[in-house]
Amino acid sequence: MVLPSINRRHYFGGIHTAVLIYRELCRFFPASRIILVDSEPDEEALSRFHDHSLVPADTTSDTSRQIVPFSDRYGKTLPVAGDDIWVATAWWTAYAAQRLSAWQGTHGGVDRPVVYLIQDFEPGFYAWSSQYALSSSTYRCDRDIAIFNTRLLADFFAHHGMNYATASVFEPVLHDGLRDALANARIDTTARERRMVVYARPGTPRNAFELICEGLRMWGWTDQRSAQWQVVAPGEIECDLELGPFKLKALGKLDIDAYAKLLSTSSIGLSLMVSPHPSYPPLEMAAFGMSVLTNRYDNKRLDESVANIHSLESMTPEAICAGLHALVDACEAREMAAAPVAGPDHPLLAEGSFDTIAAGVARAFT
């Protein structure tokens, strides 16, 4: 599996999902490698892979489970076996894996299809450019094996003429570390705090952090009740941000217990994603009984299928401001009681299907 990084500062949902799939694939293959192309693993990251050995990139090893750093690769080589199966997790890892597989095919091995974990439409991360063209080129629908993160995303690809001949789909499920907290939230009748949780990732353009800030600023100036609300931001920012009428309080990257407590006691969530993927934060917030403001995109209409989610039709500061006014009105009207909390039969609480996905991949190569 080719991954950008396993370090905690990069360990958001996409990489976590890739690792879970990798773990399931390991049950079917006696030997495996995680090749890291962007960041050298630190000690904390390696401690989460105690069953793996760290192997330098240009070293041949018979260790069955390996982590191979390849970010510092100038002048270095990477051993490749003739029957290696490559699993890609982002467009630049797919671009590399497709060429590595072709290389092994021209040097006495087998040029196999690449297993491609597709978690968003990645050309959309860039303006029309070289990166847009290269990322688009990695979608080899008649050649590779796709694993789509959500039916919504798979449908987006199909609607835009990218129909993979071999594909499987998995849906989001709640992180195991949140399940007990959700069960407690279901029976807790305590009034929620006047707290708004903002998913803040300024380094990821599709999460529209600048737009969020302008919408919050406008809401703060036009709603006198904003003085009574705390607005907090788990995610990337580490310093409070002055927005004029109030400060956006930075919480940094929370551990799972702190995140669960935040979801269980907060009232409103604001999480945008300018892409066809739903993203996990609005689903988690809504499941915990928060009223959530997010956005529509193409075939993504979460408000039509997920309780507690309200979607913007137009992504502007004015629309965000109006949406927050409405959600604050609703919270005040129910005297800060939680919105409905996900019941035991909620789709997020289903059993994960990664074992089935991995079994399907294994069958494709037998």
TIMARZA-900604 format. One record per residue: residue in one letter; x, y, z of N, C-alpha, C in turn. Coordinates in steps of 0.02 Angstrom, whole numbers, padded with zeros to 5 digits, always signed. Layout:
N
AXYZXYZXYZ;...
This chain:
366
M+00042-00059+00000+00000+00000+00000+00044+00062+00000;V+00031+00108-00046+00069+00170-00050+00028+00224-00015;L+00057+00252+00038+00023+00303+00079+00066+00366+00081;P+00035+00424+00088+00075+00485+00098+00112+00484+00165;S+00076+00465+00219+00105+00471+00286+00062+00431+00335;I+00093+00411+00391+00054+00381+00446+00063+00422+00510;N+00096+00480+00506+00106+00522+00565+00041+00553+00588;R+00035+00562+00654-00029+00584+00683-00052+00651+00654;R-00007+00697+00639-00029+00762+00614-00060+00757+00544;H-00050+00701+00511-00080+00690+00445-00136+00638+00448;Y-00149+00612+00508-00192+00553+00515-00265+00573+00521;F-00292+00602+00468-00363+00617+00466-00400+00557+00437;G-00464+00567+00422-00507+00511+00404-00483+00470+00345;G-00456+00502+00293-00437+00466+00233-00382+00416+00245;I-00330+00436+00280-00274+00390+00294-00296+00337+00343;H-00336+00355+00393-00361+00306+00441-00400+00251+00404;T-00443+00272+00357-00482+00223+00319-00437+00178+00278;A-00386+00206+00246-00340+00166+00206-00305+00114+00250;V-00285+00134+00310-00250+00087+00355-00297+00031+00376;L-00361+00047+00389-00408-00006+00408-00416-00057+00351;I-00420-00033+00290-00424-00079+00233-00360-00119+00226;Y-00303-00087+00235-00239-00122+00232-00237-00180+00283;R-00261-00165+00344-00260-00217+00396-00302-00277+00375;E-00359-00265+00344-00401-00320+00321-00367-00358+00264;L-00334-00322+00219-00299-00355+00164-00243-00400+00189;C-00212-00381+00244-00157-00421+00271-00179-00492+00289;R-00243-00501+00303-00268-00568+00320-00263-00616+00261;F-00261-00588+00201-00261-00629+00141-00192-00635+00108;F-00145-00595+00131-00079-00595+00099-00026-00603+00153;P+00018-00652+00147+00067-00666+00200+00121-00613+00207;A+00131-00573+00155+00182-00521+00159+00153-00455+00132;S+00174-00400+00163+00146-00335+00143+00195-00280+00161;R+00187-00223+00125+00227-00164+00140+00182-00103+00139;I+00196-00056+00184+00169+00012+00179+00227+00056+00156;I+00220+00085+00098+00272+00128+00070+00249+00201+00079;L+00289+00240+00115+00270+00308+00134+00307+00358+00089;V+00270+00395+00048+00302+00436-00003+00308+00511+00015;D+00274+00533+00068+00276+00604+00084+00313+00621+00148;S+00307+00579+00200+00336+00596+00265+00367+00534+00297;E+00426+00544+00326+00460+00491+00365+00417+00476+00427;P+00407+00414+00445+00366+00399+00505+00404+00417+00569;D+00369+00448+00616+00400+00463+00680+00388+00405+00729;E+00416+00412+00789+00413+00356+00837+00341+00340+00857;E+00300+00392+00866+00231+00379+00886+00195+00340+00832;A+00206+00358+00768+00173+00323+00713+00195+00250+00712;L+00260+00238+00720+00284+00169+00718+00257+00128+00776;S+00243+00160+00833+00217+00123+00890+00147+00095+00877;R+00111+00125+00828+00045+00100+00810+00049+00041+00761;F+00110+00026+00738+00121-00030+00692+00175-00075+00721;H+00162-00098+00783+00213-00136+00819+00227-00204+00786;D+00180-00227+00743+00190-00290+00709+00227-00282+00642;H+00248-00221+00627+00286-00207+00566+00358-00188+00583;S+00401-00200+00536+00472-00181+00543+00487-00123+00496;L+00528-00076+00520+00550-00020+00479+00607-00044+00435;V+00598-00038+00369+00648-00063+00321+00668-00006+00275;P+00733+00010+00270+00755+00063+00224+00734+00047+00152;A+00721+00099+00113+00693+00090+00047+00737+00048+00001;D+00802+00056+00004+00845+00020-00043+00872-00045-00014;T+00837-00072+00036+00857-00134+00069+00808-00190+00053;T+00833-00248+00037+00791-00307+00028+00785-00343+00094;S+00723-00357+00115+00711-00389+00179+00658-00443+00170;D+00665-00499+00208+00615-00551+00206+00564-00545+00263;T+00566-00488+00299+00516-00475+00352+00446-00473+00320;S+00398-00506+00352+00333-00514+00320+00291-00450+00320;R+00300-00407+00370+00262-00344+00373+00313-00286+00379;Q+00311-00242+00330+00363-00190+00326+00332-00120+00320;I+00366-00071+00349+00353-00001+00335+00416+00027+00302;V+00407+00054+00242+00463+00075+00201+00458+00150+00187;P+00499+00192+00221+00498+00264+00206+00529+00276+00137;F+00496+00317+00097+00522+00332+00030+00512+00405+00013;S+00508+00448+00064+00501+00520+00051+00569+00551+00034;D+00622+00526+00065+00690+00548+00049+00718+00498-00001;R+00700+00505-00065+00713+00453-00114+00765+00471-00167;Y+00795+00529-00161+00844+00549-00212+00900+00498-00216;G+00911+00471-00275+00965+00423-00285+00954+00355-00255;K+00893+00341-00232+00879+00277-00200+00834+00234-00245;T+00835+00170-00233+00793+00123-00269+00744+00090-00221;L+00695+00055-00250+00645+00019-00210+00640-00052-00237;P+00653-00102-00195+00647-00171-00219+00574-00187-00238;V+00565-00219-00294+00498-00238-00318+00500-00312-00337;A+00450-00349-00313+00444-00420-00331+00402-00427-00395;G+00411-00481-00430+00378-00490-00494+00302-00494-00490;D+00276-00515-00431+00204-00523-00425+00174-00475-00373;D+00208-00420-00360+00181-00370-00312+00113-00344-00336;I+00069-00334-00287+00004-00303-00299+00007-00234-00267;W-00011-00182-00304-00004-00114-00281-00073-00086-00262;V-00076-00055-00203-00138-00023-00178-00124+00051-00171;A-00163+00092-00206-00154+00165-00205-00208+00197-00162;T-00190+00254-00132-00235+00286-00083-00248+00360-00097;A-00216+00388-00147-00226+00458-00167-00198+00462-00238;W-00215+00515-00275-00198+00515-00346-00123+00509-00359;W-00081+00542-00318-00010+00539-00332+00019+00471-00314;T-00011+00437-00265+00010+00368-00252-00014+00322-00307;A-00073+00335-00336-00097+00295-00392-00053+00306-00454;Y-00034+00368-00465+00010+00383-00522+00075+00343-00516;A+00103+00341-00457+00165+00303-00446+00152+00228-00451;A+00099+00204-00419+00085+00132-00418+00073+00105-00488;Q+00037+00143-00529+00024+00120-00597+00089+00112-00637;R+00136+00156-00626+00200+00151-00661+00245+00097-00631;L+00241+00087-00566+00279+00033-00536+00255-00035-00560;S+00189-00042-00566+00162-00105-00590+00182-00117-00663;A+00180-00064-00703+00201-00071-00773+00275-00089-00777;W+00316-00058-00734+00388-00073-00733+00401-00146-00717;Q+00366-00172-00666+00378-00242-00649+00355-00288-00706;G+00304-00267-00744+00282-00307-00801+00332-00310-00857;T+00371-00256-00867+00421-00255-00921+00488-00283-00898;H+00493-00303-00834+00556-00330-00809+00546-00401-00783;G+00503-00438-00816+00495-00509-00800+00440-00526-00751;G+00406-00476-00725+00351-00488-00679+00283-00481-00712;V+00233-00467-00672+00164-00461-00697+00140-00389-00687;D+00115-00359-00740+00085-00292-00736+00012-00302-00716;R-00001-00298-00652-00068-00312-00625-00110-00248-00624;P-00176-00255-00620-00217-00196-00605-00199-00167-00537;V-00203-00102-00530-00192-00069-00466-00258-00066-00428;V-00255-00080-00363-00313-00071-00319-00313+00002-00298;Y-00367+00037-00314-00369+00110-00305-00424+00128-00255;L-00403+00149-00196-00451+00174-00146-00467+00246-00164;I-00528+00258-00187-00549+00324-00210-00594+00355-00157;Q-00569+00409-00126-00604+00440-00071-00630+00510-00087;D-00619+00533-00148-00646+00596-00172-00630+00602-00246;F-00658+00653-00278-00639+00667-00347-00581+00715-00345;E-00520+00688-00347-00461+00726-00330-00439+00778-00382;P-00456+00772-00446-00440+00828-00491-00471+00893-00468;G-00527+00888-00432-00559+00949-00406-00519+00985-00353;F-00465+00954-00329-00422+00988-00280-00380+01043-00312;Y-00379+01045-00379-00334+01091-00414-00372+01130-00467;A-00346+01190-00482-00369+01225-00541-00347+01187-00602;W-00377+01201-00661-00354+01168-00723-00279+01179-00729;S-00242+01124-00730-00169+01129-00722-00138+01061-00736;S-00072+01058-00729-00037+00994-00736-00062+00943-00685;Q-00071+00965-00623-00095+00919-00572-00165+00895-00587;Y-00207+00939-00613-00275+00919-00632-00271+00865-00686;A-00229+00875-00735-00223+00826-00790-00195+00759-00765;L-00143+00762-00725-00113+00700-00701-00160+00661-00655;S-00194+00696-00610-00240+00661-00565-00298+00631-00604;S-00322+00665-00656-00375+00637-00698-00351+00574-00733;S-00288+00574-00753-00262+00517-00791-00259+00453-00750;T-00263+00458-00684-00257+00397-00643-00322+00357-00640;Y-00377+00384-00666-00440+00348-00665-00445+00303-00726;R-00414+00245-00721-00413+00196-00776-00471+00147-00765;C-00530+00167-00786-00591+00131-00768-00594+00060-00796;D-00563+00049-00853-00566-00017-00884-00507-00062-00863;R-00465-00035-00817-00403-00071-00801-00396-00088-00727;D-00410-00040-00684-00396-00047-00613-00457-00069-00573;I-00446-00084-00509-00499-00106-00464-00513-00048-00415;A-00572-00021-00418-00589+00037-00377-00623+00015-00312;I-00606+00050-00258-00641+00045-00194-00666+00115-00178;F-00731+00125-00180-00759+00192-00171-00781+00203-00098;N-00761+00260-00072-00783+00282-00006-00850+00318-00015;T-00904+00282-00008-00975+00301-00011-01005+00291-00080;R-01068+00271-00079-01107+00264-00141-01115+00332-00175;L-01121+00386-00135-01126+00452-00165-01068+00466-00213;L-01008+00450-00191-00949+00463-00232-00948+00417-00294;A-00965+00353-00283-00968+00307-00340-01018+00330-00392;D-01076+00355-00368-01127+00380-00415-01102+00442-00451;F-01065+00485-00417-01037+00545-00450-00992+00524-00508;F-00948+00475-00496-00904+00452-00549-00945+00424-00607;A-00995+00383-00591-01036+00353-00644-01073+00406-00684;H-01101+00456-00649-01138+00509-00682-01094+00550-00729;H-01029+00550-00715-00982+00589-00756-00942+00543-00803;G-00970+00485-00817-00942+00442-00869-00882+00401-00848;M-00869+00395-00783-00812+00356-00760-00838+00294-00725;N-00856+00244-00765-00886+00182-00740-00831+00128-00735;Y-00812+00111-00674-00761+00060-00665-00791-00009-00678;A-00755-00048-00717-00777-00116-00733-00778-00160-00670;T-00730-00148-00625-00726-00185-00563-00723-00135-00505;A-00773-00136-00463-00777-00086-00409-00817-00114-00351;S-00801-00089-00292-00840-00102-00232-00848-00036-00194;V-00896-00036-00149-00915+00026-00114-00922+00010-00039;F-00898+00056+00003-00913+00051+00074-00943+00117+00098;E-00983+00113+00150-01014+00172+00179-00981+00190+00245;P-00985+00253+00266-00955+00273+00329-00986+00237+00388;V-00945+00219+00436-00969+00193+00500-00936+00232+00555;L-00968+00235+00612-00943+00275+00667-00879+00244+00696;H-00831+00285+00711-00769+00264+00742-00786+00225+00806;D-00752+00169+00818-00765+00129+00877-00760+00169+00941;G-00713+00217+00942-00703+00257+01003-00760+00305+01018;L-00807+00313+00972-00864+00358+00983-00928+00322+01002;R-00929+00256+00997-00992+00219+01003-01020+00221+01074;D-00979+00212+01125-01004+00216+01194-01030+00285+01209;A-00995+00337+01187-01017+00405+01199-01084+00418+01164;L-01094+00391+01106-01158+00400+01071-01214+00366+01109;A-01202+00306+01135-01253+00271+01175-01272+00313+01236;N-01223+00345+01268-01237+00387+01326-01276+00450+01305;A-01258+00478+01248-01293+00538+01224-01366+00524+01210;R-01381+00462+01191-01449+00443+01174-01496+00448+01235;I-01468+00439+01294-01510+00439+01355-01499+00501+01398;D-01453+00544+01378-01437+00604+01417-01486+00660+01399;T-01521+00685+01449-01570+00739+01438-01543+00808+01458;T-01479+00812+01473-01449+00876+01492-01452+00925+01434;A-01467+00987+01449-01468+01039+01396-01398+01046+01367;R-01396+01057+01302-01332+01066+01269-01304+01136+01282;E-01237+01141+01278-01204+01205+01285-01219+01249+01224;R-01217+01314+01235-01222+01359+01178-01153+01361+01144;R-01140+01308+01109-01075+01300+01078-01084+01277+01006;M-01047+01310+00962-01047+01295+00891-00979+01265+00874;V-00979+01207+00842-00917+01172+00825-00904+01181+00750;V-00846+01207+00733-00828+01221+00664-00771+01175+00644;Y-00781+01137+00591-00727+01094+00567-00678+01137+00528;A-00618+01145+00555-00570+01194+00530-00509+01159+00500;R-00504+01162+00434-00444+01136+00400-00423+01187+00347;P-00391+01241+00367-00371+01292+00318-00322+01267+00266;G-00286+01212+00280-00239+01185+00232-00271+01141+00179;T-00337+01132+00184-00374+01090+00137-00426+01133+00103;P-00414+01158+00043-00459+01207+00012-00531+01184+00007;R-00544+01119-00004-00613+01097-00013-00654+01103+00051;N-00622+01113+00108-00660+01125+00169-00678+01198+00180;A-00660+01241+00133-00685+01310+00127-00678+01350+00191;F-00619+01350+00220-00609+01383+00284-00620+01459+00279;E-00596+01489+00225-00605+01562+00217-00679+01580+00214;L-00717+01540+00178-00788+01552+00172-00823+01543+00239;I-00803+01493+00277-00830+01482+00344-00818+01544+00388;C-00756+01569+00386-00740+01627+00428-00782+01688+00410;E-00792+01700+00345-00832+01758+00325-00905+01749+00345;G-00931+01688+00339-00999+01675+00361-01007+01684+00436;L-00959+01659+00474-00961+01669+00547-00957+01742+00566;R-00913+01779+00533-00905+01850+00547-00972+01887+00535;M-01004+01871+00480-01067+01903+00463-01121+01885+00514;W-01123+01821+00533-01171+01800+00584-01158+01836+00650;G-01095+01841+00669-01079+01874+00733-01101+01947+00735;W-01094+01982+00678-01112+02053+00677-01188+02063+00673;T-01224+02012+00648-01296+02022+00637-01341+01986+00687;D-01312+01947+00731-01352+01910+00780-01325+01926+00850;Q-01364+01964+00888-01341+01984+00954-01329+01924+01000;R-01362+01869+00985-01354+01809+01027-01284+01779+01021;S-01246+01799+00971-01179+01770+00961-01135+01782+01022;A-01149+01835+01061-01109+01849+01121-01119+01795+01174;Q-01174+01757+01169-01188+01705+01218-01162+01636+01196;W-01137+01633+01135-01115+01569+01107-01039+01565+01104;Q-01014+01505+01116-00943+01491+01106-00936+01457+01038;V-00888+01481+00999-00875+01452+00933-00805+01422+00935;V-00801+01355+00925-00738+01320+00934-00721+01283+00870;A-00656+01270+00861-00632+01240+00799-00583+01183+00813;P-00607+01121+00814-00560+01065+00812-00532+01058+00742;G-00472+01033+00736-00442+01026+00669-00371+01052+00668;E-00355+01088+00615-00285+01107+00603-00262+01169+00641;I-00306+01218+00652-00281+01281+00680-00264+01272+00754;E-00211+01304+00775-00186+01296+00843-00188+01361+00883;C-00205+01416+00851-00211+01481+00886-00280+01510+00874;D-00308+01542+00926-00373+01574+00918-00371+01624+00861;L-00428+01631+00827-00432+01676+00769-00482+01731+00783;E-00460+01793+00778-00504+01851+00789-00548+01862+00728;L-00613+01856+00738-00661+01866+00683-00700+01931+00688;G-00684+01974+00735-00719+02038+00743-00766+02035+00801;P-00827+02009+00792-00874+02007+00848-00857+01954+00900;F-00816+01905+00883-00796+01853+00931-00732+01819+00906;K-00704+01777+00947-00645+01738+00928-00666+01667+00913;L-00636+01640+00861-00644+01569+00846-00590+01534+00887;K-00613+01494+00936-00567+01463+00984-00538+01400+00954;A-00472+01397+00948-00438+01340+00918-00431+01284+00970;L-00452+01224+00951-00445+01166+00994-00391+01118+00971;G-00365+01128+00910-00315+01083+00884-00345+01015+00869;K-00301+00967+00856-00324+00899+00840-00339+00863+00906;L-00402+00843+00916-00423+00812+00978-00414+00737+00976;D-00401+00708+01035-00403+00635+01038-00476+00613+01038;I-00488+00549+01030-00556+00525+01017-00602+00538+01077;D-00576+00533+01138-00618+00545+01197-00639+00618+01202;A-00593+00663+01190-00609+00734+01192-00658+00753+01137;Y-00649+00723+01079-00695+00735+01023-00765+00710+01040;A-00770+00652+01071-00835+00624+01090-00870+00670+01141;K-00832+00696+01188-00862+00741+01238-00886+00805+01205;L-00848+00831+01157-00867+00892+01122-00933+00880+01084;L-00938+00824+01048-00998+00810+01010-01059+00800+01056;S-01048+00772+01115-01102+00756+01161-01130+00817+01196;T-01094+00872+01196-01115+00930+01236-01127+00993+01194;S-01115+00989+01128-01122+01048+01085-01189+01046+01048;S-01209+01105+01021-01275+01112+00992-01275+01117+00916;I-01226+01153+00888-01226+01166+00816-01159+01147+00786;G-01161+01120+00726-01100+01104+00689-01099+01141+00623;L-01040+01163+00602-01031+01195+00537-00972+01161+00504;S-00986+01125+00449-00934+01087+00415-00949+01085+00341;L-00905+01115+00301-00915+01120+00229-00867+01074+00192;M-00888+01051+00133-00846+01008+00092-00865+01020+00019;V-00823+01057-00017-00838+01074-00087-00816+01015-00130;S-00852+00960-00126-00837+00900-00164-00896+00853-00158;P-00898+00800-00199-00954+00754-00195-00952+00707-00135;H-00896+00704-00100-00893+00661-00041-00927+00695+00018;P-00966+00658+00058-01002+00690+00113-00957+00715+00169;S-00899+00684+00178-00853+00694+00234-00885+00669+00298;Y-00843+00651+00345-00867+00618+00406-00891+00667+00460;P-00859+00725+00471-00880+00768+00527-00955+00786+00528;P-00987+00807+00472-01058+00823+00478-01100+00763+00495;L-01081+00704+00472-01118+00643+00490-01111+00627+00564;E-01050+00634+00590-01039+00621+00661-01075+00672+00705;M-01070+00736+00687-01105+00788+00725-01180+00775+00727;A-01209+00760+00669-01281+00749+00665-01302+00689+00706;A-01262+00636+00704-01278+00575+00742-01281+00589+00817;F-01239+00635+00840-01236+00652+00911-01289+00703+00932;G-01336+00719+00889-01390+00764+00908-01374+00837+00899;M-01325+00853+00858-01310+00923+00842-01347+00942+00778;S-01367+01005+00773-01395+01032+00711-01336+01054+00668;V-01332+01029+00608-01272+01037+00567-01287+01075+00503;L-01244+01124+00489-01248+01162+00427-01190+01139+00382;T-01208+01114+00323-01158+01093+00274-01180+01117+00206;N-01155+01088+00153-01171+01112+00085-01191+01056+00039;R-01227+01073-00013-01240+01027-00068-01184+01032-00119;Y-01176+00978-00158-01129+00979-00214-01148+00924-00262;D-01163+00944-00325-01181+00895-00376-01236+00849-00350;N-01223+00783-00345-01274+00736-00322-01276+00729-00246;K-01235+00766-00210-01234+00762-00137-01289+00805-00108;R-01337+00774-00073-01394+00807-00043-01406+00776+00026;L-01360+00788+00073-01364+00755+00138-01427+00773+00176;D-01453+00833+00165-01513+00855+00200-01573+00813+00181;E-01571+00779+00125-01627+00739+00102-01628+00669+00133;S-01573+00649+00164-01569+00581+00189-01543+00574+00260;V-01515+00628+00289-01484+00623+00355-01519+00672+00403;A-01545+00646+00457-01577+00688+00507-01528+00738+00537;N-01552+00797+00552-01515+00851+00585-01468+00889+00538;I-01464+00870+00475-01419+00905+00429-01459+00954+00386;H-01433+01014+00380-01463+01068+00340-01411+01090+00290;S-01428+01087+00226-01379+01099+00173-01390+01166+00139;L-01335+01201+00128-01337+01264+00090-01346+01249+00016;E-01391+01284-00015-01397+01279-00088-01346+01324-00122;S-01330+01379-00089-01281+01426-00115-01226+01436-00063;M-01164+01428-00084-01108+01433-00036-01082+01505-00037;T-01112+01547+00004-01092+01617+00011-01092+01634+00086;P-01056+01687+00106-01059+01709+00176-01130+01724+00197;E-01169+01755+00152-01238+01772+00170-01280+01709+00184;A-01270+01657+00143-01308+01596+00153-01287+01561+00218;I-01222+01561+00233-01200+01532+00297-01229+01571+00355;C-01227+01636+00351-01255+01679+00404-01329+01663+00415;A-01368+01660+00361-01439+01645+00367-01450+01576+00396;G-01409+01527+00375-01416+01459+00401-01401+01456+00475;L-01351+01493+00498-01335+01492+00570-01389+01527+00610;H-01417+01581+00584-01474+01614+00617-01530+01563+00628;A-01546+01525+00576-01601+01477+00581-01586+01422+00631;L-01524+01397+00632-01507+01344+00679-01507+01369+00751;V-01483+01430+00762-01486+01458+00830-01559+01467+00851;D-01601+01491+00806-01673+01496+00821-01701+01429+00844;A-01685+01376+00807-01712+01310+00823-01686+01284+00890;C-01622+01296+00905-01594+01275+00969-01627+01311+01027;E-01635+01376+01019-01667+01416+01072-01740+01394+01080;A-01774+01379+01025-01845+01360+01029-01854+01294+01068;R-01806+01249+01062-01813+01186+01100-01774+01189+01167;E-01759+01251+01188-01728+01264+01253-01662+01225+01261;M-01624+01224+01206-01557+01194+01204-01556+01119+01215;A-01613+01087+01207-01613+01014+01207-01579+00990+01143;A-01553+00929+01147-01520+00901+01088-01571+00888+01033;A-01549+00892+00972-01589+00866+00916-01588+00790+00922;P-01628+00754+00882-01629+00681+00889-01559+00649+00882;V-01544+00605+00928-01480+00569+00927-01490+00503+00890;A-01440+00483+00853-01445+00422+00812-01463+00361+00854;G-01513+00324+00831-01533+00263+00866-01488+00204+00848;P-01500+00147+00882-01457+00088+00871-01457+00062+00799;D-01510+00078+00761-01514+00053+00693-01489+00104+00641;H-01457+00157+00664-01431+00208+00619-01377+00179+00573;P-01376+00199+00509-01325+00171+00463-01253+00179+00487;L-01238+00233+00523-01169+00242+00547-01149+00189+00598;L-01198+00156+00628-01183+00105+00678-01183+00035+00649;A-01188+00029+00584-01184-00036+00552-01114-00065+00559;E-01108-00129+00548-01042-00161+00547-01004-00137+00485;G-00940-00124+00492-00900-00104+00435-00893-00161+00385;S-00882-00143+00323-00879-00194+00270-00808-00203+00243;F-00758-00179+00278-00690-00183+00252-00667-00256+00243;D-00692-00301+00286-00674-00371+00278-00700-00399+00212;T-00761-00379+00194-00790-00401+00131-00753-00370+00072;I-00736-00306+00079-00699-00272+00026-00632-00307+00014;A-00596-00322+00068-00531-00354+00063-00537-00424+00032;A-00588-00461+00051-00598-00527+00023-00610-00524-00052;G-00648-00473-00074-00660-00464-00145-00596-00448-00183;V-00554-00406-00154-00490-00390-00186-00447-00453-00192;A-00444-00492-00138-00404-00553-00139-00429-00601-00193;R-00494-00607-00200-00522-00652-00252-00503-00629-00322;A-00499-00562-00331-00483-00536-00397-00413-00555-00421;F-00370-00574-00374-00301-00590-00393-00286-00665-00387;T-00338-00705-00378-00327-00778-00374-00351-00811-00438;
